[in-house]
Amino acid sequence: MVTDTAIFMYTGRKENDIYGNYRRTDLHDYFKYCYFGDRFCTVEIFDMEVATMLLTIFLAIVFCVAITLMMFAAVAFIQDKKFFSSAPKEAQEALLPRDKELFYGARTIGWTLMVFSFLMIIGVGVISIWDGFRSEFTFWQFFFRFVFIFSVYKIYDMICFDYFLLMKFHFFQFYFPEVESVYSNRKYGYNIKSQLLKLLVIFPAASALAAWICSRF
């Protein structure tokens, strides 16, 4: 007789699966012996909280990738001033309109990437909510997922976009050299107070509202 340990992730089905008729709330820390041919295997239920956290982290990464793709499409390909309305006023005033494409088909590529990034963001929202419904999330579970995704995005935005890409690597200035003088004496790309307001107040409030709505269903 040989005893092995196998780890399975719960599929969301509440009955008639490999876990028998056990409800989701009974699955935590539950061990069950299954007979496989001529030997017994100990089946350890994968902790649902770990699986939920891993999915939330994955969704936050996808959200950041989508925003990065959107930024790259707007700056490098589309180059429309309307996309830079959140930039400092001095930078907006210095920006020159780009009537001519960077190269033939650049804006087509840019809009294609933009649409794809929007679909990724919508996908993150749909999966976040659908998985919450499937997993019978409470208000606080919904809230944590939403605020975690938003917080990771905003911290990523502040560090990677505003500091490194804008101030260190001059990514934006490469495509719009007329704003070089605007950022030359700045230590930080955007209004830090506005960024912190979003991180500490606006996003948590929006997450709470979304969590409250989702928890009503």
Buried (B, 14 or more C-beta within 10 A) or exposed (E): EEEEEEEEEBEEEBEEEEBEEBEBEEBEEEEBEEEEEEEBBEBBBBBBEEBBBEBBEEBBBBBBBBBBBBBBBBBBBBBEEEBBEEBBEEBBEBBEEBEEBBEEEBBEBBBEBBEBBEEBBEBBBEBBBEBBEEBEBEBEBBBBBBBBBBBBBBEBBBEBBBBEBBBEEBBBBEBBEEBEEBBEEBEEBBEEEEBEEBBEEEBBEBBBEBBEEBBEE
